[in-house]
Amino acid sequence: ELTLGDAPLADQPTFGDAAQAYESDRVDAAATIYAKQQRDGFGNASVLFNLANCKFRESDYGKAVILYERARRLAPRDSDIVENLNFVRAQLNLGKVAVNEDPLSLIANQRDKLRQDEWLLAAGAMWCLCWLMFALDRWRRGGLKIPATVFGILCVLSVWAYAAQSRTTYNTNQGVIVMQDTPVYRLPQQNAGKAKIVLDAGAYVTIAEKRTEWVRIRIDEAEGWVGRAAVEQIWPGS
């Protein structure tokens, strides 16, 4: 039975119950409540953020990273999520994310300030404005060609940003190692010989293939197999 201190919690504990449990150092109880509130582990940035905080308090850094990443994709402009994610990554000796190191990273970070659906809405609005300007230009027989061209360019840029973000932020092949000292084997079997490399929790990988008990991953130029429980997708997919 789930309890808060000495008192049992209700059958359907609330977000407030979870917050109270967390503040009372009942991190396990808070994590259980947040996990129950989260539909299939996705869809609510606040719950994901707080569940990630619980995992961090429990020193489960790999799980914390994956949860912060999911929350960041749902609330990309939330600075608290990015700050906590980078703090956990620092504990794992990993670099910071969403840092403007050069002009290209600045452009990518600004692009990722909007969710995929928000970029789609922006692209649709720009498209409608573009056609409106062209219609006005046709009606007036000139005079608005420059504004119409500008709106057309903005529309194209919005579509590009949407397409680019859908390939990165919502890429279902992106994953995170959630177990410390995860061995990577050449073949999907533990007796395949000595592990090629050993990955720390929090390492970002590309998921190339999934089987019942094994997942084939890529990281940098290396490729191999890890146990299914050792890696999780950042975003839901097949």
C-alpha positions as CSV (number, residue, x, y, z in Angstrom):
1,E,0.0,0.0,0.0
2,L,1.3,3.4,-1.0
3,T,1.7,5.7,2.0
4,L,2.8,9.2,2.8
5,G,4.5,9.2,6.2
6,D,2.2,7.0,8.3
7,A,-1.0,7.8,6.4
8,P,-2.1,5.7,3.4
9,L,-2.7,7.7,0.2
10,A,-6.0,7.6,-1.7
11,D,-6.7,5.1,-4.4
12,Q,-6.2,7.8,-7.0
13,P,-3.4,10.0,-5.6
14,T,-3.1,13.5,-7.0
15,F,-0.3,15.7,-8.3
16,G,-0.4,17.4,-4.9
17,D,0.0,14.1,-3.1
18,A,3.1,13.5,-5.1
19,A,4.5,16.9,-4.4
20,Q,3.9,16.5,-0.7
21,A,5.6,13.1,-0.7
22,Y,8.6,14.5,-2.6
23,E,8.9,17.4,-0.1
24,S,8.7,14.9,2.8
25,D,11.6,12.9,1.3
26,R,9.2,10.1,0.4
27,V,10.8,10.0,-3.1
28,D,9.8,6.4,-3.8
29,A,6.1,7.3,-3.1
30,A,6.3,10.4,-5.2
31,A,7.9,8.5,-8.1
32,T,5.1,5.9,-7.9
33,I,2.4,8.5,-8.1
34,Y,4.0,10.4,-11.0
35,A,4.5,7.1,-12.9
36,K,0.8,6.2,-12.4
37,Q,-0.3,9.7,-13.6
38,Q,1.8,9.5,-16.8
39,R,0.0,7.8,-19.6
40,D,2.4,5.3,-21.2
41,G,5.3,7.4,-20.0
42,F,4.6,10.2,-22.4
43,G,2.4,13.2,-22.9
44,N,2.8,15.4,-19.8
45,A,5.9,17.5,-19.4
46,S,5.2,18.4,-15.8
47,V,4.8,14.8,-14.7
48,L,7.9,13.7,-16.7
49,F,9.9,16.6,-15.2
50,N,8.9,15.7,-11.6
51,L,9.4,12.0,-12.2
52,A,12.9,12.8,-13.6
53,N,13.6,14.7,-10.4
54,C,12.6,11.6,-8.4
55,K,14.9,9.4,-10.4
56,F,17.8,11.8,-9.9
57,R,17.2,11.8,-6.1
58,E,17.3,8.0,-6.3
59,S,20.7,8.3,-8.2
60,D,19.1,6.6,-11.2
61,Y,20.8,9.1,-13.6
62,G,20.1,7.2,-16.8
63,K,16.4,7.2,-16.2
64,A,16.5,10.8,-15.2
65,V,18.2,11.8,-18.5
66,I,15.6,9.9,-20.6
67,L,12.7,11.5,-18.7
68,Y,14.1,15.0,-18.8
69,E,14.7,14.5,-22.6
70,R,11.0,13.5,-23.0
71,A,9.9,16.5,-21.0
72,R,12.1,18.8,-23.1
73,R,10.5,17.7,-26.3
74,L,7.0,18.5,-24.9
75,A,8.1,21.8,-23.3
76,P,11.2,23.0,-25.3
77,R,11.1,26.5,-23.9
78,D,11.1,25.4,-20.2
79,S,14.6,26.5,-18.9
80,D,14.2,24.4,-15.7
81,I,14.0,21.2,-17.7
82,V,17.2,22.1,-19.7
83,E,19.0,23.2,-16.5
84,N,18.2,20.0,-14.6
85,L,19.0,17.9,-17.7
86,N,22.4,19.5,-18.0
87,F,23.0,19.1,-14.3
88,V,22.4,15.4,-14.5
89,R,24.5,15.1,-17.6
90,A,27.4,16.8,-15.7
91,Q,27.2,14.1,-13.0
92,L,27.7,11.6,-15.9
93,N,30.6,13.6,-17.3
94,L,28.6,14.5,-20.4
95,G,28.5,17.8,-22.2
96,K,25.6,20.3,-22.0
97,V,22.7,20.4,-24.5
98,A,21.0,23.4,-26.0
99,V,24.2,25.5,-25.7
100,N,24.9,28.1,-28.4
101,E,28.5,27.2,-29.3
102,D,28.5,28.5,-32.9
103,P,26.1,30.1,-35.4
104,L,24.8,26.7,-36.6
105,S,24.0,25.5,-33.1
106,L,22.3,28.9,-32.4
107,I,20.0,28.3,-35.4
108,A,19.3,24.7,-34.4
109,N,18.5,25.7,-30.7
110,Q,16.2,28.5,-31.8
111,R,14.5,26.1,-34.2
112,D,14.0,23.7,-31.4
113,K,12.3,26.3,-29.2
114,L,9.0,25.3,-30.9
115,R,7.5,21.9,-30.9
116,Q,6.8,20.0,-34.1
117,D,3.1,20.9,-34.0
118,E,3.9,24.6,-33.3
119,W,6.2,24.7,-36.4
120,L,3.4,23.1,-38.4
121,L,1.0,25.7,-37.3
122,A,3.5,28.5,-38.1
123,A,4.1,27.0,-41.5
124,G,0.4,26.8,-42.2
125,A,-0.1,30.4,-41.1
126,M,2.8,31.6,-43.3
127,W,1.4,29.7,-46.2
128,C,-2.0,31.3,-45.8
129,L,-0.5,34.8,-45.5
130,C,1.6,34.1,-48.6
131,W,-1.4,33.3,-50.7
132,L,-3.3,36.2,-49.2
133,M,-0.5,38.6,-50.3
134,F,-0.5,37.1,-53.7
135,A,-4.2,37.5,-54.0
136,L,-4.0,41.1,-53.0
137,D,-1.2,41.6,-55.4
138,R,-3.2,40.2,-58.2
139,W,-6.3,42.3,-57.2
140,R,-4.3,45.5,-57.2
141,R,-2.1,44.5,-60.2
142,G,1.2,45.1,-58.6
143,G,2.6,46.9,-55.6
144,L,2.8,44.0,-53.2
145,K,5.3,41.8,-55.0
146,I,8.1,42.3,-52.5
147,P,5.9,41.6,-49.3
148,A,4.5,38.6,-51.1
149,T,8.0,37.3,-51.8
150,V,9.1,37.9,-48.2
151,F,6.1,35.9,-46.9
152,G,6.9,33.1,-49.4
153,I,10.4,32.9,-48.2
154,L,9.2,32.8,-44.5
155,C,6.8,30.1,-45.4
156,V,9.6,28.0,-47.0
157,L,11.8,28.5,-43.9
158,S,8.9,27.5,-41.6
159,V,8.4,24.3,-43.6
160,W,12.1,23.6,-43.5
161,A,12.3,24.1,-39.7
162,Y,9.3,21.8,-39.2
163,A,10.8,19.1,-41.4
164,A,14.2,19.4,-39.8
165,Q,12.8,19.3,-36.3
166,S,10.7,16.3,-37.1
167,R,13.8,14.4,-38.1
168,T,15.7,15.3,-34.9
169,T,13.5,16.2,-31.9
170,Y,10.9,13.5,-32.7
171,N,13.3,10.9,-34.1
172,T,12.2,7.5,-32.8
173,N,15.6,6.0,-33.4
174,Q,17.3,8.2,-30.7
175,G,17.9,6.4,-27.4
176,V,19.6,6.7,-24.1
177,I,21.5,4.1,-22.1
178,V,19.8,3.8,-18.8
179,M,22.0,1.3,-17.1
180,Q,25.5,2.0,-15.8
181,D,28.4,0.0,-17.3
182,T,26.4,-1.4,-20.1
183,P,28.4,-3.9,-22.2
184,V,28.1,-3.7,-26.0
185,Y,28.5,-7.1,-27.7
186,R,29.3,-7.9,-31.4
187,L,26.4,-10.4,-31.5
188,P,23.1,-10.5,-29.7
189,Q,24.2,-13.0,-27.1
190,Q,26.1,-12.7,-23.8
191,N,28.5,-15.5,-24.8
192,A,29.5,-13.6,-27.9
193,G,32.9,-12.9,-26.4
194,K,34.3,-9.9,-24.6
195,A,32.3,-6.7,-24.9
196,K,33.5,-4.3,-27.6
197,I,32.9,-1.3,-25.4
198,V,31.2,-0.5,-22.1
199,L,28.8,2.5,-22.0
200,D,27.9,4.6,-19.1
201,A,24.3,5.5,-18.2
202,G,23.2,8.7,-20.0
203,A,25.0,7.9,-23.2
204,Y,23.1,8.9,-26.3
205,V,22.8,6.2,-29.0
206,T,21.0,5.5,-32.3
207,I,18.7,2.5,-32.2
208,A,19.2,0.5,-35.4
209,E,17.3,-2.7,-34.7
210,K,15.2,-4.1,-31.8
211,R,14.7,-7.8,-30.9
212,T,12.9,-9.5,-28.0
213,E,15.9,-9.3,-25.7
214,W,18.4,-7.3,-27.6
215,V,18.8,-3.9,-29.3
216,R,21.4,-3.1,-32.0
217,I,22.8,0.4,-31.4
218,R,25.2,2.8,-33.0
219,I,27.3,5.4,-31.2
220,D,29.8,7.5,-33.1
221,E,31.5,4.9,-35.5
222,A,30.9,1.9,-33.2
223,E,28.0,-0.5,-33.5
224,G,26.9,-3.5,-31.4
225,W,24.2,-5.2,-29.3
226,V,23.0,-4.3,-25.8
227,G,20.3,-5.9,-23.6
228,R,16.8,-4.6,-24.2
229,A,16.5,-3.2,-20.7
230,A,19.7,-1.2,-21.0
231,V,18.4,1.3,-23.6
232,E,15.2,3.3,-24.0
233,Q,13.9,5.4,-26.8
234,I,13.7,9.1,-26.2
235,W,10.4,9.4,-28.1
236,P,7.8,6.7,-28.4
237,G,7.7,4.5,-31.5
238,S,7.7,1.0,-32.7
